[in-house]
Every structure is written in structure tokens, then in C-alpha cells.
């Protein structure tokens, strides 16, 4: 039986990481967490996840910078990226595609919307 896909959750808010983790574990996904952009990049290099759920506003490197890093390396072409942010729908609509994100959700979001979006972008990447 194939191993469940690994997903990186990067968010400086511990409660948000917990919420996202509990939601994605229902999809039988394995989870690795990061508290900031630097930890996120280190986790991507070390663990090579199938997907990443990135908060935009994190200390150090922000989520867009992490997404740009992922998209700049061909060895991470397979990584599905979901951006989470509370900066506003219009900004997210304009910015997320510029950095190569596969999808975005505005905070607050519905858990069902989160799980459906993660499932969709993983399916699109054939994970």
C-alpha cells in the first residue's frame, strides 16, 4: 500500500497550524509543520512534501517568498501549494498566481473548503 502524501503546514500561529493539521489528518495525509518561512524551506528540502499549506504573513520569509522558492526549483515541481491569508480576497487573487500558488483561501475559511481545496490541488498534481 502506498504511503500517504506528506503535507507541510507553515504558519506562525500555533492554533492555525493545529486547526489545519486536524482538518488534513481526516484526509489521511501525513503532516510536517513549520513556524516561519525559514523552517518551511528547510522542511521542504528535507522532507520533499507532496503539498504545502503556507500562511502569507510569517516572520522572516513570508509565504509568497516560500512559494517562489518552491517554484524556482525543478525538483519541487510536484509540490502543490495552497496559500492562506487574511490580507483580503482581492490581494490574494492577484498575488497568489504571480508566485505560482496552485490555490488560495482567505482566513477565516471553512474546514470543508480547506480539505476540498487541498484534495483538488493534490489530485491536479497527480499525488
C-alpha positions, 0 to 999 in steps of 0.5 A, spaced: 500 500 500 502 506 498 504 511 503 500 517 504 502 524 501 506 528 506 503 535 507 507 541 510 503 546 514 507 553 515 504 558 519 506 562 525 500 561 529 500 555 533 492 554 533 492 555 525 497 550 524 493 545 529 486 547 526 489 545 519 493 539 521 486 536 524 482 538 518 488 534 513 489 528 518 481 526 516 484 526 509 489 521 511 495 525 509 501 525 513 503 532 516 510 536 517 509 543 520 513 549 520 513 556 524 516 561 519 518 561 512 525 559 514 523 552 517 518 551 511 524 551 506 528 547 510 522 542 511 521 542 504 528 540 502 528 535 507 522 532 507 520 533 499 512 534 501 507 532 496 503 539 498 504 545 502 499 549 506 503 556 507 500 562 511 502 569 507 504 573 513 510 569 517 516 572 520 522 572 516 520 569 509 513 570 508 509 565 504 509 568 497 517 568 498 516 560 500 512 559 494 517 562 489 522 558 492 518 552 491 517 554 484 524 556 482 526 549 483 525 543 478 525 538 483 519 541 487 515 541 481 510 536 484 509 540 490 502 543 490 501 549 494 495 552 497 496 559 500 492 562 506 491 569 508 487 574 511 490 580 507 483 580 503 480 576 497 482 581 492 490 581 494 490 574 494 487 573 487 492 577 484 498 575 488 497 568 489 498 566 481 504 571 480 508 566 485 505 560 482 500 558 488 496 552 485 490 555 490 488 560 495 483 561 501 482 567 505 482 566 513 477 565 516 475 559 511 471 553 512 474 546 514 470 543 508 473 548 503 480 547 506 480 539 505 476 540 498 481 545 496 487 541 498 484 534 495 483 538 488 490 541 488 493 534 490 489 530 485 491 536 479 498 534 481 497 527 480 499 525 488 
